[in-house]
Amino acid sequence: MRAADARCPHCDSVSGRVHGRYLRRLSDAAISGACVVVELLARRFRCLNTACAAVTFVEQVSGLTSPHARVTPLLRGMLTSIALALAGRPGSRLAVALGVPVAKDTLLRLLRALPEEPVGQVRVLGVDDFALRKGDSYSTILVDLERRRPIDVLPGREAEPLAAWLSNHPEVEIICRDRGGAYAEGARTGAPQATQIADGWHFMEEPRRSSGEDRRSPSRLRPDGVRDHRTGAPPGDGIWQTPPPAANSTLDACGQERRLVTRTKERYAAVQQLLVDGSSLEGICQTLRLDRSTVRRFARATSIDELLVNATNRAGILDPYTAHLHQRWNDGCRDSTQLHQEIQAMGFRGSIPTTRRYLRPFKSFTPAPAAPRVAPRPRRIVRWIMTNPGNLPDEDTLALKEIRVGCPELDAVAQHVRDFATMMRDLTGSELPAWMERVEHDDLPALHSLVNGLRRDQDAVIAGLSSSWSSGQVEGHNTRVKRIKRDGYGRADFDLLRTRILHRS
């Protein structure tokens, strides 16, 4: 039943004097996909308080109307949720499909009208950056790690905005950040009382990259019967009992140097000689008739091994079927067409000339050379090193053990990386100085570079290896932010992106 009077929203005085009536039309949530419009005969009252700035006011029905609104609170909440999830045009398309057609600009206005939640007291803060436009502009996201939600987004990734924010929040006790110098300086300036914790994820990412440096020297992993040209070590019980495959070696299936390897060596020697003679990159391009990017790659290479790793670690489409071809050749089958049909039935998708080129050198061998065993790719070896030994399958454990026996340098890298992982797992950061000293005693330039970086931020690294707090949450929010950013296709302003980040937690 309608009340006889209403309360003025401006001065809160009660009035029962009706000034007039008019018809309000309010859009409501759809029913079975059909648009719903609520028609309401609203009364306008005259305010009896002479001191009030409003002469008249309109009565509001709780749960149904809002001042100046043309939609019900229920529909407004739905449209706001759609705007948070999809923003403008995509949100508008979804709303039409749900039976509540709305313009994209209306959704954006609803989004920008959302009030910000108060930051409150923050004790443990996570800081990280994300790209607005990669390589050009960046922003900083701040996460309350205890409440597990973003609390602010700052423009740029410099020290000053972070220091200014922290100066307004002296209650911050712990700051989890990456090892970038800007955030370290901002935290030091804005919150000198806080303990800085370096990002734990990068602790293992950097050793992974360092252990992966052996990809530049694939010849360290030599097959049996071949002496390592770096250490002069004799052949031992290596992981490969036969020559490695053509796709992962400098030699082809018959023991001859691959044409790609020969060409790479010749080009490298020619480019380096012209550089010594004083030629420019442009002049080398014209002399050798090579593309500028190719010449630049050969000029910047520190050794021929750095180039050969790309030339020799290419997996061929025929590699999974070479063992069958070798076996069938030794069984007496010399028909390349028949062999091609057999491997086609096994899933080979290449052409018959590919099979014929592979089998052509076998005509001079009786029987055919032993089928090569595919060597593990450097990335797989790195994954074995980075995996907890207890979680590594038995065959991978055995393969890694044989590789470590055949390559002392890789064995040392694996041992140091696993010692570091143990420190991180057991939160024994106090052992870091001793670990760095052990690394410096070995001839491992990649790990030496890692140690030098750790020394520059040693206190934060030790804190990160000793505390259960980390930036894992921040990385998760950062991944979500990248999805939100890409939804906008670069058309959204910073304020809209910030609103979506803070309200979609």
C-alpha positions in Angstrom: 0.0 0.0 0.0 1.4 3.4 -1.0 2.4 5.7 1.9 0.6 9.0 2.3 3.9 11.0 2.7 7.5 10.8 1.6 10.9 12.0 3.0 12.9 14.7 1.2 16.3 13.3 0.1 18.0 16.7 0.5 16.9 17.8 4.0 15.3 14.6 5.3 12.0 16.4 6.2 8.7 14.6 5.7 6.1 16.0 3.3 2.6 14.8 2.5 1.8 17.6 0.0 1.6 16.1 -3.5 2.8 18.5 -6.2 2.0 16.3 -9.2 2.3 12.8 -10.8 4.0 11.5 -13.8 4.7 8.1 -15.5 8.2 6.5 -15.0 9.3 3.7 -17.3 12.1 1.5 -15.9 13.9 -1.3 -17.7 14.2 -4.4 -15.7 15.9 -7.8 -16.1 14.6 -9.9 -18.9 12.2 -12.8 -18.4 12.7 -15.8 -20.7 14.7 -13.6 -23.0 11.9 -11.0 -23.3 12.5 -7.3 -22.5 10.7 -6.1 -19.4 9.7 -2.5 -18.8 8.1 -1.4 -15.5 5.6 1.4 -15.7 5.2 3.3 -12.4 3.0 6.3 -11.6 5.4 8.3 -9.4 4.4 11.2 -7.2 6.3 14.5 -6.9 6.0 16.1 -3.5 6.6 19.7 -2.5 9.2 20.1 0.3 7.7 22.0 3.2 11.2 23.0 4.6 11.7 26.6 3.4 15.4 26.4 4.0 15.8 23.4 1.7 17.4 24.0 -1.7 14.9 21.6 -3.4 11.4 22.9 -4.0 10.0 19.5 -5.0 11.2 15.9 -4.9 10.1 12.6 -6.3 9.2 9.6 -4.1 11.5 6.5 -4.5 10.3 2.9 -4.2 12.8 0.9 -2.3 14.4 -1.9 -4.5 12.7 -0.6 -7.6 13.8 3.0 -8.3 16.8 5.3 -8.0 17.0 9.1 -8.6 17.2 9.9 -12.3 17.6 6.2 -13.2 15.9 4.5 -16.1 16.8 1.0 -14.9 16.0 -0.9 -11.8 18.8 -1.6 -9.3 18.6 -5.3 -10.3 19.3 -4.5 -13.9 22.0 -1.9 -13.1 23.8 -4.6 -11.1 23.6 -7.0 -13.9 24.9 -4.5 -16.5 27.7 -3.4 -14.1 28.8 -7.0 -13.8 28.8 -7.4 -17.6 30.8 -4.2 -18.0 33.4 -5.4 -15.5 33.8 -8.7 -17.3 33.6 -7.5 -20.9 33.6 -3.7 -20.9 32.2 -1.9 -24.0 31.3 -3.6 -27.3 31.6 -7.2 -26.1 29.5 -6.4 -23.1 26.9 -4.7 -25.3 26.7 -7.8 -27.5 26.2 -10.1 -24.5 23.5 -7.8 -23.0 21.5 -7.9 -26.3 21.7 -11.7 -26.2 20.4 -11.7 -22.7 17.4 -9.6 -23.7 18.6 -6.3 -22.1 19.9 -4.2 -25.0 22.2 -1.4 -23.9 24.8 0.9 -25.6 28.5 0.4 -25.0 28.8 3.9 -23.7 26.2 3.2 -21.1 28.2 0.2 -19.9 31.4 2.3 -19.7 29.6 5.0 -17.7 28.4 2.3 -15.2 31.9 1.0 -15.0 33.5 4.4 -14.3 30.8 5.2 -11.8 31.8 2.3 -9.5 33.1 3.6 -6.2 36.5 2.5 -5.1 36.9 0.2 -2.1 38.9 1.7 0.7 42.5 0.4 0.8 42.5 -0.1 4.6 45.5 -1.2 6.6 48.1 -3.1 4.5 50.8 -5.1 6.3 52.2 -7.3 3.5 52.4 -5.7 0.1 53.1 -7.3 -3.3 54.5 -5.1 -6.1 55.0 -6.0 -9.8 54.8 -4.3 -13.2 52.8 -5.1 -16.3 53.0 -3.7 -19.8 50.4 -1.4 -21.2 52.3 -1.5 -24.4 55.3 -3.9 -24.4 58.6 -2.1 -24.7 56.9 1.3 -24.5 54.8 2.0 -21.4 54.2 0.1 -18.1 52.2 0.3 -14.9 52.5 -1.0 -11.4 50.1 -3.2 -9.6 49.9 -3.3 -5.8 48.4 -6.4 -4.0 47.4 -6.9 -0.4 48.9 -10.3 0.1 46.9 -11.0 3.3 43.5 -10.2 1.8 44.6 -11.5 -1.6 43.3 -8.7 -3.7 44.7 -5.7 -5.8 44.4 -2.4 -3.9 45.9 0.0 -6.4 47.4 0.5 -9.9 50.0 3.2 -10.4 51.1 4.7 -13.7 54.6 3.8 -14.7 57.1 1.5 -13.0 59.5 4.1 -11.5 60.5 4.5 -7.9 58.7 7.8 -7.2 55.0 6.7 -7.5 55.7 3.7 -5.3 57.6 5.8 -2.7 54.7 8.3 -2.6 52.1 5.6 -2.1 54.1 3.9 0.6 54.7 7.2 2.5 50.9 7.4 2.9 50.8 3.8 4.3 53.4 3.6 7.1 51.8 0.5 8.4 53.4 -1.7 5.7 55.8 -4.2 7.2 56.8 -6.5 4.3 57.2 -5.7 0.6 57.4 -8.5 -1.9 58.9 -7.3 -5.2 61.0 -8.4 -8.1 64.6 -7.7 -8.2 64.3 -4.5 -10.3 66.2 -1.5 -9.0 63.3 0.9 -9.3 61.0 -0.9 -6.8 63.9 -1.5 -4.4 64.7 2.2 -4.4 61.0 3.1 -4.1 60.5 0.7 -1.1 63.7 2.0 0.5 62.6 5.6 0.2 58.9 5.3 1.0 59.0 2.5 3.6 62.4 2.3 5.3 60.8 0.4 8.1 59.6 -2.5 5.9 61.4 -5.7 5.1 62.0 -6.2 1.4 61.6 -9.7 0.0 62.8 -10.5 -3.5 60.5 -12.5 -5.7 60.9 -16.2 -5.2 59.7 -17.2 -8.7 62.7 -15.4 -10.2 65.0 -17.3 -7.8 64.4 -20.5 -9.8 63.9 -18.8 -13.2 67.4 -17.3 -13.2 69.1 -20.6 -12.3 67.1 -22.2 -15.0 68.4 -19.7 -17.5 71.9 -20.1 -16.3 71.8 -23.9 -16.6 70.4 -23.4 -20.0 73.5 -21.6 -21.1 75.0 -25.0 -22.0 72.8 -24.9 -25.1 75.4 -22.7 -26.6 77.9 -25.5 -26.4 76.1 -28.7 -27.6 79.4 -30.3 -28.4 80.0 -30.8 -24.7 77.6 -33.7 -24.9 79.6 -36.1 -27.1 78.7 -39.6 -28.2 80.8 -42.6 -27.3 84.0 -42.9 -29.3 84.5 -39.1 -29.7 86.9 -37.2 -27.5 85.5 -33.9 -26.1 87.5 -31.2 -27.9 87.2 -28.8 -24.9 88.4 -31.0 -22.1 90.3 -33.7 -24.0 88.4 -36.3 -22.0 88.4 -39.8 -23.5 85.0 -41.4 -24.3 83.2 -43.0 -21.4 79.9 -44.7 -20.8 77.9 -41.8 -22.4 74.2 -41.7 -22.9 74.5 -42.4 -26.7 76.1 -45.7 -27.8 75.7 -44.6 -31.5 76.3 -41.3 -33.3 73.6 -38.8 -32.5 71.0 -38.1 -35.2 71.6 -35.7 -38.1 69.0 -33.3 -36.6 71.0 -33.1 -33.4 74.6 -33.4 -34.6 77.2 -31.8 -36.9 77.4 -35.1 -38.7 74.8 -36.8 -40.9 73.7 -40.4 -40.7 76.8 -41.7 -42.5 79.3 -39.8 -40.4 79.9 -36.9 -42.9 79.7 -33.3 -41.8 76.3 -31.9 -42.7 76.0 -29.3 -45.4 74.3 -26.8 -43.2 77.1 -27.0 -40.6 79.8 -26.5 -43.3 78.0 -23.5 -44.7 77.5 -22.0 -41.2 81.3 -22.4 -40.5 82.2 -20.8 -43.9 79.9 -17.8 -43.4 81.1 -17.3 -39.8 84.7 -17.3 -40.9 84.0 -14.9 -43.8 82.0 -12.4 -41.7 84.6 -12.4 -38.9 87.4 -11.9 -41.4 85.6 -8.9 -43.0 85.0 -7.4 -39.6 88.7 -7.7 -38.8 89.5 -6.0 -42.1 87.3 -3.0 -41.1 84.2 -3.7 -43.2 80.8 -2.4 -42.1 77.8 -4.6 -41.7 76.3 -3.0 -44.8 79.5 -3.7 -46.8 79.5 -7.3 -45.6 75.9 -7.7 -46.8 76.9 -6.5 -50.2 80.1 -8.6 -50.4 78.6 -11.9 -49.2 75.1 -11.2 -50.6 73.4 -12.0 -47.2 70.5 -10.4 -45.4 71.5 -7.8 -42.8 69.9 -9.7 -40.0 72.0 -12.8 -40.9 75.2 -10.8 -41.0 74.4 -9.2 -37.7 73.8 -12.6 -36.1 77.1 -13.9 -37.4 78.9 -10.7 -36.3 77.5 -10.8 -32.8 78.2 -14.5 -32.2 81.1 -15.0 -29.7 81.9 -18.4 -31.1 81.0 -20.8 -33.9 79.3 -23.1 -31.3 76.8 -20.4 -30.5 75.7 -20.6 -34.1 75.9 -24.3 -34.5 73.5 -24.9 -31.7 70.7 -23.5 -33.8 71.9 -25.3 -36.9 72.2 -28.7 -35.2 69.3 -28.7 -32.7 66.6 -28.8 -35.4 64.4 -31.7 -35.1 63.5 -33.3 -38.5 60.1 -34.7 -39.4 61.8 -38.0 -40.2 63.5 -38.5 -36.8 60.8 -40.6 -35.2 61.0 -43.1 -38.1 64.8 -43.5 -38.7 65.0 -46.5 -36.5 62.4 -48.3 -38.6 64.2 -47.3 -41.8 67.5 -48.6 -40.6 66.0 -51.9 -39.4 64.1 -52.5 -42.7 67.2 -51.6 -44.8 69.3 -54.1 -42.8 66.5 -56.7 -43.3 67.1 -56.4 -47.0 64.4 -54.0 -48.1 66.0 -51.5 -50.6 62.8 -50.1 -52.2 62.5 -46.5 -51.0 58.9 -46.3 -52.2 57.9 -49.3 -50.1 59.8 -47.9 -47.1 58.1 -44.5 -47.5 54.7 -46.2 -47.6 55.5 -48.1 -44.4 56.4 -45.0 -42.4 53.4 -43.2 -43.9 51.3 -45.8 -42.3 53.1 -45.1 -39.0 52.2 -41.4 -39.3 54.9 -39.8 -41.4 53.6 -36.7 -43.3 56.6 -35.9 -45.4 57.2 -36.5 -49.1 58.9 -39.4 -50.8 62.0 -37.3 -51.8 62.6 -36.7 -48.1 62.8 -40.5 -47.6 64.9 -41.0 -50.6 67.4 -38.3 -49.6 67.8 -39.9 -46.2 68.3 -43.4 -47.7 70.7 -42.4 -50.5 73.9 -42.6 -48.5 73.0 -46.1 -47.3 73.8 -47.6 -50.7 77.5 -47.5 -49.9 77.0 -49.3 -46.5 76.3 -53.0 -46.1 74.6 -53.2 -43.7 73.2 -49.7 -43.1 74.9 -47.7 -40.3 73.3 -48.2 -36.8 70.1 -46.2 -36.3 70.9 -43.1 -34.4 69.4 -42.6 -30.9 67.8 -39.2 -30.5 69.7 -37.1 -28.0 67.7 -35.1 -25.5 67.2 -31.5 -26.4 68.9 -28.9 -24.1 65.6 -27.6 -22.9 64.6 -31.1 -21.8 67.9 -31.5 -19.9 67.3 -28.2 -18.2 63.8 -29.3 -17.2 65.3 -32.5 -15.7 67.8 -30.4 -13.7 65.1 -28.1 -12.4 62.7 -30.9 -11.4 62.7 -32.3 -7.9 64.7 -35.6 -8.2 61.9 -37.4 -6.3 59.4 -36.3 -8.9 61.5 -37.3 -11.9 60.6 -40.6 -13.8 63.2 -43.4 -13.5 64.2 -43.2 -17.2 64.7 -39.5 -17.0 66.8 -39.9 -13.8 69.0 -42.4 -15.5 69.4 -40.3 -18.6 70.3 -37.2 -16.6 72.8 -39.2 -14.5 74.6 -40.4 -17.7 74.7 -36.9 -19.1 76.2 -35.6 -15.8 78.8 -38.3 -15.9 79.8 -37.3 -19.5 79.8 -33.5 -18.8 81.5 -32.4 -15.6 80.5 -28.8 -16.2 76.8 -29.7 -16.5 77.2 -31.9 -13.4 78.4 -28.9 -11.4 75.6 -26.7 -12.7 73.0 -29.4 -11.7 74.5 -29.7 -8.2 74.5 -26.0 -7.6 70.9 -25.5 -8.9 69.6 -28.3 -6.8 71.4 -26.9 -3.7 69.7 -23.6 -4.4 66.3 -25.3 -4.8 66.9 -27.0 -1.4 67.6 -23.6 0.2 64.4 -22.2 -1.3 62.3 -25.2 -0.2 63.6 -25.4 3.3 63.7 -21.6 3.8 67.4 -21.6 4.8 68.4 -18.3 3.3 71.3 -18.0 5.7 73.2 -20.6 3.6 73.2 -18.3 0.6 76.7 -16.7 1.1 78.3 -20.2 1.4 76.4 -21.3 -1.8 77.7 -18.3 -3.7 81.3 -19.0 -2.6 81.0 -22.6 -3.8 79.7 -21.4 -7.2 82.5 -18.9 -7.6 85.1 -21.7 -7.1 83.8 -23.5 -10.3 84.4 -22.3 -13.8 80.8 -21.5 -14.6 80.5 -18.0 -16.1 76.7 -18.1 -16.4 76.3 -18.9 -12.7 78.9 -16.3 -11.8 76.8 -13.7 -13.5 73.8 -14.9 -11.4 75.9 -14.6 -8.2 76.9 -11.1 -9.1 73.3 -10.1 -9.4 72.4 -11.7 -6.1 75.1 -9.8 -4.3 73.7 -6.5 -5.4 70.4 -7.4 -3.7 71.6 -9.9 -1.1 69.5 -8.8 1.9 66.3 -9.0 -0.1 67.3 -12.4 -1.6 68.2 -13.8 1.8 64.8 -12.6 3.1 63.1 -14.2 0.2 64.8 -17.5 0.8 63.9 -17.4 4.5 60.3 -16.2 4.4 57.1 -18.0 3.4 55.9 -14.7 1.8 56.4 -14.5 -2.0 55.2 -12.7 -5.1 53.3 -15.8 -6.3 49.9 -14.1 -5.7 51.1 -11.0 -7.6 52.2 -13.0 -10.6 48.7 -14.6 -10.7 47.0 -11.2 -10.6 49.5 -10.0 -13.2 48.4 -12.8 -15.5 44.8 -11.8 -15.0 45.6 -8.2 -15.7 47.2 -9.1 -19.0 43.9 -10.8 -20.0 41.9 -7.7 -19.0 44.3 -5.5 -21.0 44.0 -7.6 -24.1 40.2 -7.6 -23.9 40.3 -3.9 -24.5 42.5 -4.2 -27.7 44.4 -1.1 -26.6 41.4 1.2 -26.8 40.8 1.6 -23.1 42.2 4.5 -21.1 44.2 3.9 -18.0 41.3 4.8 -15.6 39.0 2.2 -17.2 41.7 -0.5 -17.0 42.5 0.4 -13.4 38.8 0.2 -12.5 38.4 -3.3 -14.1 41.6 -4.5 -12.3 40.5 -3.3 -8.9 36.9 -4.6 -9.1 37.5 -7.9 -10.8 39.5 -9.5 -7.9 
